Amino acid sequence: MNDSVEQIIVGITTLNTELQAMQNLPAIQGAGAIATALEQLSAQTKAFSNQQTAMNTHITAELTALRTEVAVIKTEVAVIKTEVADIKTEITGIKTEMKSVQHNAVARSINGSLQRLTSRLTPLHSSNDVEFENFPQNQIALDALDGNALEALLNSFGLLAGGTLGEKRSRVRAFIGLGPVLGH
């Protein structure tokens, strides 16, 4: 756009010069008035071009500042999205753990109320709400577990795995909600 304005200014200036040279010709009466008008038009065009350049500079600066602010906002939004996703993950984990805790409370209550050694035990769940592996089917199966199997259960429960066979069995029984050994 500035090139066109410059070309207009050059054209007007050239025309003004030519008209001044033709003032002495009888066919061009009032060439001085035309030249003056052209000079005024040229001055106004230059002033307009300067204003336009200043305006373009201001707009460019404003756009640059706006782009910078938008980039900062985008970065902040990305950080917030990540934090929200992390919070959702934590909430999901807490819900899962709460579900497991609730399940285990009910399972322990059921297990504690069993009257027969052959009654099916309700398996407990880990903190990620998955049934513990190798959970004994009933009290007879629990009493048949050897020291290694009891240690594996105690480790999966997050309990101390050491001690005598009787101590290990007692810890498992207490953790899953069973009282003293029935029938003994």
KEVOTI-516620 format. One record per atom (N, C-alpha, C): residue number from 0; residue in one letter; atom name; z, x, y. Coordinates in Angstrom, 3 decimals. Atoms other than C-alpha are relative to their C-alpha. Example, Ala and Ser with C-alpha at 12.3 -4.5 7.8 and 13.67 -1.06 7.14 Angstrom:
KEVOTI-516620
  pos  code  site        c3        c1        c2
    0     A     N     0.000     0.890    -1.190
    0     A    CA     7.800    12.300    -4.500
    0     A     C     0.000     0.900     1.200
    1     S     N    -0.060    -0.820    -1.190
    1     S    CA     7.140    13.670    -1.060
    1     S     C     0.730    -0.770     1.090
end
This chain:
KEVOTI-516620
  pos  code  site        c3        c1        c2
    0     M     N     0.000     0.832    -1.182
    0     M    CA     0.000     0.000     0.000
    0     M     C     0.000     0.872     1.240
    1     N     N    -0.033    -0.894    -1.158
    1     N    CA     0.787     2.851     2.436
    1     N     C    -1.357     0.660     0.213
    2     D     N     1.336    -0.578    -0.143
    2     D    CA    -2.646     4.370     1.717
    2     D     C    -0.914    -0.946     0.761
    3     S     N     0.857     0.964    -0.702
    3     S    CA    -4.363     1.160     2.891
    3     S     C     0.363    -0.051     1.468
    4     V     N    -0.431     0.036    -1.393
    4     V    CA    -2.268     1.090     6.048
    4     V     C    -0.477     1.258     0.707
    5     E     N     0.468    -1.257    -0.588
    5     E    CA    -3.084     4.734     6.687
    5     E     C    -1.502    -0.055     0.265
    6     Q     N     1.452     0.101    -0.180
    6     Q    CA    -6.786     4.020     6.207
    6     Q     C    -0.336    -0.910     1.186
    7     I     N     0.219     0.903    -1.146
    7     I    CA    -6.575     1.127     8.679
    7     I     C     0.270     0.742     1.304
    8     I     N    -0.353    -0.749    -1.222
    8     I    CA    -4.846     3.362    11.231
    8     I     C    -1.097     1.006     0.335
    9     V     N     1.058    -0.987    -0.231
    9     V    CA    -7.468     6.079    10.790
    9     V     C    -1.256    -0.704     0.514
   10     G     N     1.181     0.754    -0.435
   10     G    CA   -10.239     3.475    11.130
   10     G     C     0.120    -0.475     1.434
   11     I     N    -0.208     0.478    -1.371
   11     I    CA    -8.756     2.018    14.301
   11     I     C    -0.078     1.157     0.978
   12     T     N     0.023    -1.172    -0.879
   12     T    CA    -8.233     5.452    15.799
   12     T     C    -1.432     0.496     0.189
   13     T     N     1.401    -0.433    -0.083
   13     T    CA   -11.830     6.426    15.009
   13     T     C    -0.795    -0.965     0.874
   14     L     N     0.699     1.012    -0.790
   14     L    CA   -13.126     3.157    16.460
   14     L     C     0.359     0.129     1.474
   15     N     N    -0.456    -0.165    -1.376
   15     N    CA   -11.032     3.692    19.601
   15     N     C    -0.686     1.201     0.647
   16     T     N     0.649    -1.203    -0.524
   16     T    CA   -12.442     7.207    20.046
   16     T     C    -1.469    -0.282     0.305
   17     E     N     1.429     0.319    -0.187
   17     E    CA   -16.010     5.931    19.623
   17     E     C    -0.201    -0.938     1.188
   18     L     N     0.133     0.942    -1.114
   18     L    CA   -15.459     3.072    22.048
   18     L     C     0.207     0.693     1.348
   19     Q     N    -0.228    -0.725    -1.248
   19     Q    CA   -14.080     5.434    24.688
   19     Q     C    -1.233     0.825     0.367
   20     A     N     1.207    -0.781    -0.264
   20     A    CA   -17.183     7.568    24.301
   20     A     C    -1.127    -0.895     0.498
   21     M     N     1.076     0.920    -0.389
   21     M    CA   -19.349     4.475    24.835
   21     M     C     0.292    -0.764     1.289
   22     Q     N    -0.371     0.743    -1.196
   22     Q    CA   -17.643     3.290    28.049
   22     Q     C    -1.104     0.020     1.063
   23     N     N     1.008    -0.123    -1.030
   23     N    CA   -20.518     4.483    30.198
   23     N     C    -1.250    -0.822    -0.309
   24     L     N     1.171     0.802     0.346
   24     L    CA   -23.066     2.357    28.349
   24     L     C     0.140    -1.378     0.629
   25     P     N    -0.103     1.291    -0.671
   25     P    CA   -23.910    -0.813    30.245
   25     P     C     0.236    -1.139    -0.990
   26     A     N    -0.146     1.087     0.967
   26     A    CA   -23.944    -2.885    27.052
   26     A     C     1.456    -0.195    -0.389
   27     I     N    -1.391     0.114     0.424
   27     I    CA   -20.273    -2.204    26.458
   27     I     C     0.844    -0.081     1.264
   28     Q     N    -0.868     0.270    -1.139
   28     Q    CA   -18.458    -3.728    29.394
   28     Q     C     1.387    -0.310    -0.563
   29     G     N    -1.370     0.289     0.455
   29     G    CA   -14.686    -3.883    28.946
   29     G     C     0.399     0.817    -1.209
   30     A     N    -0.353    -0.849     1.139
   30     A    CA   -14.645    -1.136    26.333
   30     A     C     1.389     0.574     0.198
   31     G     N    -1.344    -0.526    -0.281
   31     G    CA   -11.529     0.204    28.040
   31     G     C     1.067    -0.985    -0.441
   32     A     N    -0.972     1.027     0.397
   32     A    CA    -9.752    -3.087    27.447
   32     A     C     0.083    -0.076    -1.524
   33     I     N     0.027     0.030     1.472
   33     I    CA   -10.863    -3.082    23.819
   33     I     C     0.735     1.230    -0.538
   34     A     N    -0.657    -1.231     0.446
   34     A    CA    -9.698     0.530    23.459
   34     A     C     1.507    -0.117     0.157
   35     T     N    -1.441     0.182    -0.226
   35     T    CA    -6.311    -0.344    24.936
   35     T     C     0.577    -0.936    -1.058
   36     A     N    -0.464     0.958     1.015
   36     A    CA    -5.993    -3.310    22.616
   36     A     C     0.054     0.669    -1.367
   37     L     N     0.010    -0.706     1.288
   37     L    CA    -6.938    -1.089    19.672
   37     L     C     1.153     0.995    -0.092
   38     E     N    -1.119    -0.928     0.004
   38     E    CA    -4.347     1.478    20.704
   38     E     C     1.311    -0.747    -0.247
   39     Q     N    -1.200     0.817     0.223
   39     Q    CA    -1.699    -1.227    20.850
   39     Q     C     0.067    -0.470    -1.463
   40     L     N     0.060     0.434     1.396
   40     L    CA    -2.829    -2.550    17.464
   40     L     C     0.347     1.160    -0.924
   41     S     N    -0.292    -1.188     0.800
   41     S    CA    -2.681     0.968    16.045
   41     S     C     1.501     0.315     0.032
   42     A     N    -1.436    -0.275    -0.147
   42     A    CA     0.853     1.468    17.417
   42     A     C     0.822    -1.033    -0.783
   43     Q     N    -0.713     1.047     0.731
   43     Q    CA     1.969    -1.872    15.984
   43     Q     C    -0.142     0.202    -1.520
   44     T     N     0.230    -0.238     1.421
   44     T    CA     0.402    -1.026    12.615
   44     T     C     0.858     1.163    -0.489
   45     K     N    -0.850    -1.132     0.365
   45     K    CA     2.216     2.335    12.564
   45     K     C     1.463    -0.428    -0.077
   46     A     N    -1.391     0.481     0.001
   46     A    CA     5.517     0.625    13.455
   46     A     C     0.259    -0.852    -1.249
   47     F     N    -0.123     0.830     1.197
   47     F    CA     4.944    -1.919    10.669
   47     F     C     0.064     0.877    -1.249
   48     S     N     0.013    -0.910     1.145
   48     S    CA     4.148     0.896     8.220
   48     S     C     1.327     0.726    -0.129
   49     N     N    -1.299    -0.676     0.029
   49     N    CA     7.353     2.729     9.179
   49     N     C     1.111    -0.941    -0.487
   50     Q     N    -0.990     0.989     0.454
   50     Q    CA     9.396    -0.448     8.719
   50     Q     C    -0.135    -0.252    -1.501
   51     Q     N     0.253     0.251     1.416
   51     Q    CA     7.767    -1.050     5.374
   51     Q     C     0.506     1.176    -0.856
   52     T     N    -0.476    -1.177     0.725
   52     T    CA     8.516     2.523     4.249
   52     T     C     1.527     0.006    -0.066
   53     A     N    -1.464     0.048    -0.030
   53     A    CA    12.159     2.171     5.314
   53     A     C     0.521    -1.085    -0.948
   54     M     N    -0.396     1.101     0.873
   54     M    CA    12.405    -1.161     3.503
   54     M     C    -0.186     0.385    -1.467
   55     N     N     0.252    -0.444     1.377
   55     N    CA    10.852     0.309     0.342
   55     N     C     1.059     1.002    -0.454
   56     T     N    -1.037    -0.979     0.314
   56     T    CA    13.328     3.211     0.464
   56     T     C     1.325    -0.698    -0.281
   57     H     N    -1.250     0.753     0.181
   57     H    CA    16.249     0.791     0.836
   57     H     C    -0.023    -0.791    -1.318
   58     I     N     0.122     0.783     1.233
   58     I    CA    15.001    -1.460    -1.992
   58     I     C     0.088     0.912    -1.225
   59     T     N    -0.047    -0.945     1.118
   59     T    CA    14.480     1.551    -4.273
   59     T     C     1.433     0.476    -0.242
   60     A     N    -1.396    -0.431     0.127
   60     A    CA    18.040     2.746    -3.584
   60     A     C     0.856    -1.114    -0.600
   61     E     N    -0.755     1.144     0.529
   61     E    CA    19.440    -0.734    -4.254
   61     E     C    -0.310    -0.226    -1.476
   62     L     N     0.387     0.187     1.403
   62     L    CA    17.480    -1.038    -7.513
   62     L     C     0.600     1.094    -0.882
   63     T     N    -0.597    -1.101     0.758
   63     T    CA    18.691     2.368    -8.654
   63     T     C     1.491    -0.256    -0.218
   64     A     N    -1.435     0.305     0.115
   64     A    CA    22.307     1.382    -7.939
   64     A     C     0.226    -1.155    -0.979
   65     L     N    -0.114     1.155     0.884
   65     L    CA    21.801    -1.938    -9.728
   65     L     C    -0.238     0.402    -1.459
   66     R     N     0.273    -0.475     1.359
   66     R    CA    20.290    -0.230   -12.773
   66     R     C     1.189     0.782    -0.555
   67     T     N    -1.170    -0.761     0.427
   67     T    CA    23.263     2.130   -12.916
   67     T     C     1.143    -0.939    -0.370
   68     E     N    -1.064     0.967     0.278
   68     E    CA    25.702    -0.791   -12.742
   68     E     C    -0.284    -0.768    -1.291
   69     V     N     0.376     0.713     1.230
   69     V    CA    23.804    -2.659   -15.480
   69     V     C     0.226     0.899    -1.216
   70     A     N    -0.207    -0.927     1.114
   70     A    CA    23.899     0.441   -17.708
   70     A     C     1.492     0.133    -0.317
   71     V     N    -1.450    -0.084     0.205
   71     V    CA    27.667     0.721   -17.205
   71     V     C     0.507    -1.274    -0.670
   72     I     N    -0.415     1.281     0.585
   72     I    CA    28.120    -2.977   -17.999
   72     I     C    -0.435    -0.085    -1.461
   73     K     N     0.472     0.014     1.390
   73     K    CA    26.000    -2.636   -21.152
   73     K     C     0.885     0.865    -0.881
   74     T     N    -0.881    -0.888     0.757
   74     T    CA    28.160     0.275   -22.288
   74     T     C     1.351    -0.671    -0.230
   75     E     N    -1.289     0.679     0.129
   75     E    CA    31.335    -1.691   -21.605
   75     E     C    -0.090    -1.159    -0.986
   76     V     N     0.189     1.110     0.937
   76     V    CA    29.977    -4.711   -23.500
   76     V     C    -0.084     0.519    -1.431
   77     A     N     0.102    -0.580     1.345
   77     A    CA    29.094    -2.497   -26.482
   77     A     C     1.382     0.415    -0.508
   78     V     N    -1.361    -0.400     0.384
   78     V    CA    32.653    -1.102   -26.498
   78     V     C     0.823    -1.240    -0.359
   79     I     N    -0.739     1.241     0.259
   79     I    CA    34.094    -4.628   -26.316
   79     I     C    -0.443    -0.614    -1.326
   80     K     N     0.489     0.540     1.270
   80     K    CA    31.848    -5.773   -29.182
   80     K     C     0.581     0.765    -1.180
   81     T     N    -0.572    -0.822     1.069
   81     T    CA    33.066    -2.871   -31.309
   81     T     C     1.478    -0.332    -0.190
   82     E     N    -1.423     0.328     0.087
   82     E    CA    36.686    -3.662   -30.483
   82     E     C     0.213    -1.377    -0.620
   83     V     N    -0.104     1.345     0.577
   83     V    CA    36.169    -7.348   -31.309
   83     V     C    -0.286     0.051    -1.503
   84     A     N     0.315    -0.131     1.430
   84     A    CA    34.561    -6.409   -34.642
   84     A     C     1.177     0.634    -0.746
   85     D     N    -1.169    -0.629     0.618
   85     D    CA    37.543    -4.129   -35.394
   85     D     C     1.158    -0.992    -0.133
   86     I     N    -1.068     1.004     0.034
   86     I    CA    39.966    -6.923   -34.533
   86     I     C    -0.284    -1.034    -1.087
   87     K     N     0.362     0.967     1.052
   87     K    CA    38.064    -9.353   -36.768
   87     K     C     0.269     0.589    -1.382
   88     T     N    -0.244    -0.660     1.284
   88     T    CA    38.242    -6.841   -39.615
   88     T     C     1.501     0.040    -0.298
   89     E     N    -1.448    -0.040     0.185
   89     E    CA    41.987    -6.420   -39.083
   89     E     C     0.544    -1.384    -0.333
   90     I     N    -0.455     1.369     0.252
   90     I    CA    42.505   -10.189   -38.979
   90     I     C    -0.360    -0.422    -1.420
   91     T     N     0.420     0.321     1.366
   91     T    CA    40.521   -10.592   -42.191
   91     T     C     0.920     0.681    -1.006
   92     G     N    -0.908    -0.725     0.884
   92     G    CA    42.671    -7.919   -43.840
   92     G     C     1.388    -0.623    -0.032
   93     I     N    -1.326     0.631    -0.071
   93     I    CA    45.871    -9.574   -42.637
   93     I     C    -0.011    -1.337    -0.743
   94     K     N     0.107     1.285     0.706
   94     K    CA    44.690   -12.982   -43.891
   94     K     C    -0.011     0.216    -1.512
   95     T     N     0.082    -0.290     1.433
   95     T    CA    43.834   -11.476   -47.274
   95     T     C     1.364     0.411    -0.536
   96     E     N    -1.316    -0.452     0.435
   96     E    CA    47.203    -9.755   -47.494
   96     E     C     0.994    -1.159    -0.024
   97     M     N    -0.889     1.166    -0.032
   97     M    CA    49.016   -12.956   -46.486
   97     M     C    -0.274    -0.924    -1.184
   98     K     N     0.361     0.833     1.143
   98     K    CA    47.107   -14.883   -49.132
   98     K     C     0.584     0.593    -1.282
   99     S     N    -0.545    -0.692     1.162
   99     S    CA    48.155   -12.283   -51.700
   99     S     C     1.521    -0.165    -0.066
  100     V     N    -1.458     0.137    -0.050
  100     V    CA    51.798   -12.432   -50.581
  100     V     C     0.407    -1.419    -0.409
  101     Q     N    -0.299     1.395     0.350
  101     Q    CA    51.775   -16.227   -50.829
  101     Q     C    -0.225    -0.240    -1.492
  102     H     N     0.290     0.160     1.428
  102     H    CA    50.145   -16.122   -54.252
  102     H     C     1.104     0.638    -0.834
  103     N     N    -1.008    -0.714     0.773
  103     N    CA    52.655   -13.547   -55.499
  103     N     C     1.358    -0.700     0.042
  104     A     N    -1.267     0.731    -0.083
  104     A    CA    55.623   -15.588   -54.249
  104     A     C    -0.007    -1.171    -0.983
  105     V     N     0.123     1.121     0.932
  105     V    CA    54.371   -18.604   -56.207
  105     V     C    -0.011     0.513    -1.439
  106     A     N     0.085    -0.564     1.352
  106     A    CA    53.527   -16.448   -59.260
  106     A     C     1.374     0.458    -0.480
  107     R     N    -1.345    -0.457     0.396
  107     R    CA    57.011   -14.881   -59.280
  107     R     C     0.903    -1.191    -0.308
  108     S     N    -0.800     1.201     0.239
  108     S    CA    58.586   -18.318   -59.012
  108     S     C    -0.352    -0.626    -1.351
  109     I     N     0.454     0.562     1.279
  109     I    CA    56.490   -19.601   -61.938
  109     I     C     0.471     0.889    -1.148
  110     N     N    -0.402    -0.929     1.058
  110     N    CA    57.143   -16.463   -64.003
  110     N     C     1.510    -0.064    -0.254
  111     G     N    -1.463     0.058     0.139
  111     G    CA    60.885   -16.734   -63.330
  111     G     C     0.490    -1.271    -0.665
  112     S     N    -0.425     1.274     0.594
  112     S    CA    60.976   -20.298   -64.608
  112     S     C    -0.470    -0.172    -1.445
  113     L     N     0.502     0.111     1.375
  113     L    CA    59.305   -19.604   -67.980
  113     L     C     1.168     0.011    -0.997
  114     Q     N    -1.070     0.136     0.977
  114     Q    CA    61.457   -20.598   -70.947
  114     Q     C    -0.341     0.620    -1.353
  115     R     N     0.411    -0.537     1.300
  115     R    CA    59.442   -19.095   -73.826
  115     R     C    -0.614     1.384     0.179
  116     L     N     0.583    -1.346    -0.010
  116     L    CA    58.460   -15.529   -74.619
  116     L     C    -1.521    -0.045    -0.094
  117     T     N     1.450     0.112     0.183
  117     T    CA    54.938   -16.756   -75.471
  117     T     C    -0.687    -0.719     1.152
  118     S     N     0.606     0.689    -1.146
  118     S    CA    54.418   -18.650   -72.207
  118     S     C    -0.817     0.988     0.828
  119     R     N     0.914    -0.864    -0.764
  119     R    CA    51.541   -17.271   -70.164
  119     R     C     0.608     0.354     1.352
  120     L     N    -0.463    -0.490    -1.308
  120     L    CA    52.615   -15.124   -67.189
  120     L     C    -1.101    -0.227     1.047
  121     T     N     0.956     0.122    -1.104
  121     T    CA    50.967   -15.805   -63.848
  121     T     C    -0.176     1.389     0.610
  122     P     N     0.225    -1.366    -0.510
  122     P    CA    49.339   -12.503   -62.796
  122     P     C     0.225     0.089     1.510
  123     L     N    -0.151    -0.279    -1.431
  123     L    CA    50.242   -11.011   -59.422
  123     L     C    -1.298     0.591     0.535
  124     H     N     1.189    -0.548    -0.658
  124     H    CA    47.615    -9.912   -56.911
  124     H     C     0.378     1.193     0.862
  125     S     N    -0.190    -1.151    -0.891
  125     S    CA    47.248    -6.643   -55.020
  125     S     C    -0.125    -0.464     1.449
  126     S     N     0.064     0.373    -1.425
  126     S    CA    47.289    -6.564   -51.209
  126     S     C    -1.391    -0.437     0.437
  127     N     N     1.350     0.486    -0.338
  127     N    CA    43.510    -7.116   -51.201
  127     N     C    -0.353    -1.237    -0.820
  128     D     N     0.089     1.290     0.692
  128     D    CA    44.096   -10.310   -53.234
  128     D     C    -0.841     0.046    -1.269
  129     V     N     0.679    -0.151     1.289
  129     V    CA    42.699    -9.013   -56.510
  129     V     C     1.077     0.085    -1.075
  130     E     N    -0.962    -0.010     1.096
  130     E    CA    44.523    -9.619   -59.775
  130     E     C     0.179     1.429    -0.533
  131     F     N    -0.281    -1.324     0.548
  131     F    CA    46.255    -6.483   -61.057
  131     F     C    -0.603     0.112    -1.393
  132     E     N     0.586    -0.229     1.327
  132     E    CA    44.442    -4.989   -64.045
  132     E     C     1.107     0.198    -1.031
  133     N     N    -0.908    -0.199     1.143
  133     N    CA    46.150    -4.935   -67.461
  133     N     C     1.333    -0.711     0.169
  134     F     N    -1.219     0.787    -0.166
  134     F    CA    48.685    -7.556   -66.372
  134     F     C     0.298    -0.664    -1.344
  135     P     N    -0.307     0.554     1.326
  135     P    CA    50.521    -8.648   -69.526
  135     P     C    -0.155    -1.523    -0.036
  136     Q     N     0.238     1.447     0.153
  136     Q    CA    49.664   -12.121   -70.857
  136     Q     C     1.299    -0.783    -0.060
  137     N     N    -1.276     0.691     0.154
  137     N    CA    53.256   -13.026   -71.720
  137     N     C     1.095     1.054    -0.159
  138     Q     N    -1.127    -0.927     0.110
  138     Q    CA    56.716   -11.518   -72.182
  138     Q     C    -0.062     0.843    -1.273
  139     I     N     0.143    -0.780     1.239
  139     I    CA    55.950   -10.459   -75.751
  139     I     C    -0.937     1.182     0.248
  140     A     N     0.951    -1.079    -0.318
  140     A    CA    52.931    -8.449   -74.497
  140     A     C     0.653     1.024     0.921
  141     L     N    -0.704    -0.918    -0.906
  141     L    CA    55.114    -6.957   -71.728
  141     L     C     0.956     0.883    -0.792
  142     D     N    -0.966    -0.777     0.791
  142     D    CA    57.784    -5.898   -74.229
  142     D     C    -0.690     0.968    -0.951
  143     A     N     0.735    -0.880     0.915
  143     A    CA    55.070    -4.292   -76.415
  143     A     C    -0.635     1.189     0.714
  144     L     N     0.637    -1.103    -0.739
  144     L    CA    53.806    -1.990   -73.614
  144     L     C     0.767     1.295    -0.205
  145     D     N    -0.648    -1.308     0.142
  145     D    CA    54.474     1.705   -74.139
  145     D     C     0.260     0.594     1.386
  146     G     N    -0.375    -0.647    -1.265
  146     G    CA    55.710     4.119   -71.451
  146     G     C    -1.187     0.247     0.919
  147     N     N     1.189    -0.264    -0.834
  147     N    CA    52.195     5.069   -70.254
  147     N     C    -0.536    -1.279     0.627
  148     A     N     0.495     1.277    -0.521
  148     A    CA    51.106     1.430   -69.879
  148     A     C     0.940    -0.538     1.075
  149     L     N    -0.970     0.440    -1.011
  149     L    CA    54.322     0.599   -68.008
  149     L     C    -0.138     0.830     1.273
  150     E     N     0.188    -0.859    -1.179
  150     E    CA    53.818     3.614   -65.705
  150     E     C    -1.258    -0.395     0.767
  151     A     N     1.247     0.418    -0.661
  151     A    CA    50.230     2.496   -65.008
  151     A     C     0.234    -1.283     0.799
  152     L     N    -0.310     1.238    -0.731
  152     L    CA    51.497    -0.992   -64.064
  152     L     C     0.868     0.295     1.218
  153     L     N    -0.889    -0.330    -1.126
  153     L    CA    54.304     0.425   -61.910
  153     L     C    -0.772     0.698     1.124
  154     N     N     0.823    -0.670    -1.023
  154     N    CA    51.824     2.723   -60.125
  154     N     C    -0.898    -0.990     0.730
  155     S     N     0.882     0.982    -0.654
  155     S    CA    49.425    -0.169   -59.477
  155     S     C     0.803    -0.930     0.900
  156     F     N    -0.877     0.830    -0.846
  156     F    CA    52.379    -2.177   -58.077
  156     F     C     0.523     0.787     1.197
  157     G     N    -0.525    -0.839    -1.076
  157     G    CA    53.273     0.785   -55.846
  157     G     C     1.484     0.271    -0.172
  158     L     N    -1.415    -0.213     0.278
  158     L    CA    56.657     1.213   -57.534
  158     L     C     0.226     1.359    -0.656
  159     L     N    -0.396    -1.242     0.649
  159     L    CA    58.533     4.256   -58.840
  159     L     C    -0.312    -0.099    -1.495
  160     A     N     0.443     0.061     1.389
  160     A    CA    57.087     5.092   -62.270
  160     A     C     0.887     0.797    -0.946
  161     G     N    -0.842    -0.832     0.855
  161     G    CA    59.796     7.434   -63.565
  161     G     C     1.118    -0.789    -0.664
  162     G     N    -1.151     0.606     0.657
  162     G    CA    62.823     6.718   -65.722
  162     G     C    -0.233    -0.220    -1.476
  163     T     N     0.106     0.284     1.430
  163     T    CA    63.472     5.613   -69.259
  163     T     C    -0.925    -1.181    -0.223
  164     L     N     0.858     1.122     0.348
  164     L    CA    61.327     3.090   -71.077
  164     L     C     0.650    -1.319     0.429
  165     G     N    -0.727     1.219    -0.392
  165     G    CA    64.002     0.420   -70.489
  165     G     C     0.022    -0.188     1.511
  166     E     N    -0.014     0.092    -1.473
  166     E    CA    64.214     1.227   -66.743
  166     E     C    -1.377    -0.405     0.532
  167     K     N     1.369     0.352    -0.420
  167     K    CA    60.428     1.050   -66.379
  167     K     C    -0.261    -1.482    -0.270
  168     R     N     0.238     1.396     0.381
  168     R    CA    60.303    -2.281   -68.240
  168     R     C     0.791    -0.935     0.931
  169     S     N    -0.835     0.825    -0.893
  169     S    CA    63.148    -3.676   -66.091
  169     S     C    -0.614    -0.102     1.393
  170     R     N     0.647     0.027    -1.332
  170     R    CA    61.342    -2.690   -62.849
  170     R     C    -1.226    -0.912    -0.015
  171     V     N     1.181     0.874     0.105
  171     V    CA    58.123    -4.395   -64.038
  171     V     C     0.456    -1.449    -0.053
  172     R     N    -0.489     1.385     0.145
  172     R    CA    60.070    -7.518   -65.075
  172     R     C     0.478    -0.530     1.358
  173     A     N    -0.528     0.443    -1.294
  173     A    CA    61.867    -7.713   -61.715
  173     A     C    -1.137    -0.226     1.002
  174     F     N     1.099     0.103    -0.970
  174     F    CA    58.653    -7.142   -59.744
  174     F     C    -0.848    -1.245    -0.241
  175     I     N     0.870     1.155     0.265
  175     I    CA    56.743    -9.919   -61.517
  175     I     C     0.790    -1.322    -0.046
  176     G     N    -0.776     1.222    -0.142
  176     G    CA    59.627   -12.381   -61.171
  176     G     C     0.795    -0.398    -1.226
  177     L     N    -0.751     0.325     1.224
  177     L    CA    61.211   -12.270   -64.628
  177     L     C     1.451     0.450     0.137
  178     G     N    -1.414    -0.374     0.028
  178     G    CA    64.935   -12.232   -65.104
  178     G     C     0.260     0.885    -1.194
  179     P     N    -0.340    -0.798     1.181
  179     P    CA    66.764   -10.539   -67.954
  179     P     C    -0.840    -0.434    -1.196
  180     V     N     0.826     0.248     1.183
  180     V    CA    64.955   -10.356   -71.292
  180     V     C     0.509    -1.246    -0.711
  181     L     N    -0.365     1.222     0.715
  181     L    CA    64.899   -13.774   -72.981
  181     L     C     0.164     0.290    -1.485
  182     G     N    -0.170    -0.135     1.440
  182     G    CA    66.101   -14.063   -76.514
  182     G     C     0.823     1.209    -0.375
  183     H     N    -0.831    -1.185     0.330
  183     H    CA    68.317   -10.943   -76.286
  183     H     C     1.410    -0.240     0.426
end
